[in-house]
């Protein structure tokens, strides 16, 4: 893939819609640790980075809108080093914790949070390398 400084290098880039892009950028940075890398217009879009991942924050226009209350249309998963500490940071900044940090048989500690616009996020800390067959999954292909 050709590099381009005008788009994140990540292969998959979620685009999430917020009523106020600048407020979302500030909140996602404070609560979840994202860093703004590109601003497009004052309040149209922003590209955010987290480790080697990325997300784009977009404004409301035409048919684009954030989730409605009580509606979950998607969840973004982000890998973190310490899910418990990350959860506390998010809670301190007003994230609604939907699921407290929980250890799962597939080797991950995860928690789920809802952000200021109602988007669902899952943050995952790897505890162990576990073969999918050990917990009932099936390995289909290797990356």
N, C-alpha and C positions, 0 to 999 in steps of 0.2 A: 504494500500500500504506500502511495506517495505521501510524504509529510506535507502538512499545510498548517501554518501557525494560526490560521483563522478558524480552525475547528479542533476540538479535543482529539487527541491521538487514540482514545479508546475506540474499540470496535463497535460496541453497543452504547448508545448515549440516550438515556431517557430524556424527554422534554416534558416538563411539568408546568402547568398553568397556575398562576397566582394572581389575585386581584391587584396586588401592589408588588412589582418586581423588586424595587429597592428594599422594601421591608422584608421580603422573602430572602434576599441575598444576605442582609444583615442577620436575620434570625437563623438561617441555615448555617452561617458561619459561627455564630455564638453558641447555638444549641448543639449542632452536630459536627462542627469542625471543618466545614467546606471552605474553600478559598476561591474568591472570584479571580478568574483569569482573563476574561474578555467581557467588556460591556458594549452592548449594541444599542445606541440611543440612550437617553437618560432612563427610560422606564419601559423599553420594548422587550429586551432579552438580556440575559447574562449567562456566560458559561462558567460553571463552577468545577473545581477539581477536588478530589479526595484520593490521596495515594495515586494509583495509576488509573483511577476511574474518573468519570465525569458525569455531570447532569447539566441540562440547560433549563433555565427558568424563563418562561415566556409569559407575556401579558394576556389579559382577557381581550378577545376581539372575535367578532363574528360567531362561529360555533365553538370556539375554544373557551373552556371554563374549568375552574377547579371542581373537585367532587362536591356533590350536594351532601348536607349533613346526613349521617346514617348510611351513606352509600360508599362502598369500597369497590373501585373499578380496577385497582392495580396495587402493587406494593413494590417498592424498590428495595433490593437487598444490598447492604454495604458490609464488607468485611472490616473488622476492627481488631485491634490488639487486646483490648480489655473491655468486654461488654458491660460489666458492672459499673466501672468508672464512667464509661461513655453514657450509660443510662442515667447516672446521677447528674452528669453535666446537662443532658437533655432535659431532665426533670427540673433542674434549677432554672432553666430558661423557658419553662412553661410548656414543654412538650407533654401531651397526654400519653402516659404510658399505658398501652393496650395490653401488653404482656410483660411481666417482670422477667429479668434474666432467668433463663431456664436451660438446664443441661439436657441435651438430647442424645439418644443412643447412637446417632450417626456422627458423633464426635464434635458437635458444635454447641456452644452456649449462645443463646439468642434472646433478644428482647425486641418488642415491637412498640412503635410509637406513632402517634398522629401529629403532624405538624400544624402550624397556625392556619393553614388553608384546608386541612382535612386530608392531605395526602398520607398514605400509610407507608411506613418505613420499617424494615427489619434489619437489625444490626447483629452480625454473627462473628463470634470469636472461635477460632479452631482450637479444640482441646486435644484432639488426637486424630491421627490418620486412620480411618476406619473403612474397610472395604464395604461397598454397598450390600453385598451378600450377607454380611454379618448382622444387618438390621432388617432384612427383607427386601432390599432393593435389588436391581439387576444391572450389572455393568453392560452397556451396549456398545460403546465405542470409547476410544481413548483420544484425548485432545492432543 
